[in-house]
Amino acid sequence: MSRSPLRWVLWDVKDTLVSVLGSAGVQYCKEAEKLGLSLSHAEVDAAFGRVYRDYSSRYPNYGVSQGLTAQLWWMRVVKDTLSQCRVQDPAVLNTVAYNAYLNFKNAANWEVSSPALERCSSLGLKLGVVSNFDNRLEAVLQSCGMLSHFSFVISSEAAGVPKPSPAIFVQALQKCGTPADSVAHVGDHLVNDYLASRSAGLHGFLLDRHNKHIDADVPHEHRIVSLDELPSRLQQLMHQ
């Protein structure tokens, strides 16, 4: 049986197309400084790591299945992070948490890597987003000047399930309206992006900028160290 021609490229966002400038801890410290607090970036970063891992374990995918919203989830993460750094004033905690949540919609907090989008579109391919992200995703993409490239955007909060669940890829394929083998997916996470997309029947590409997965069982043709490599890999698929 012949393969369907490649028609779509689906994109992960965080750490694929955008990454946090500095760190979450740095951003929280900036918000705290506006209220007259001086906090250690290193201490806040360490506390954030602990709290984020705890919440991700207890309330996966922003606690959507447990009745939370991403805004409530993130505000609790910020408040618990700062509480571990001896910030106790409820008004300060609420203000920093709320402002941090809003400010992460803005391009000023993100490092953007998007030139490959235009090149992929120029090949005649349609683009979509499937990302473990909350419902600020479209606002982030808009602020970073990327939203217009995409025919649809699916966040894990909106989907109700995160990658690597096959269900989120099913939703994406329904929007594509094409068979899985006419769709490629690119992302930086070995399990959530590469293995999950390939298990769903898509052409998965692993973005491995820092060679973290050089020893993983990923064929050379499926692994890229820069998004600049992606258009030529897609062209190869289109001409198979």
Secondary structure, 3 states (H helix, E strand, C coil): CCCCCCCEEEECCECCCEEECCCHHHHHHHHHHCCCCCCCHHHHHHHHHHHHHHHHHHCHHHHHHHCCCHHHHHHHHHHHHHHCCCCCCHHHHHHHHHHHHHHCCCHHHEEECCHHHHHHHHCCCEEEEEECCCCCHHHHHHHCCCHHHCCEEEEHHHHCCCCCCHHHHHHHHHHHCCCHHHEEEEECCHHHHHHHHHHCCCEEEEECCCCCCCCCCCCHHHEECCHHHHHHHHHHHHCC
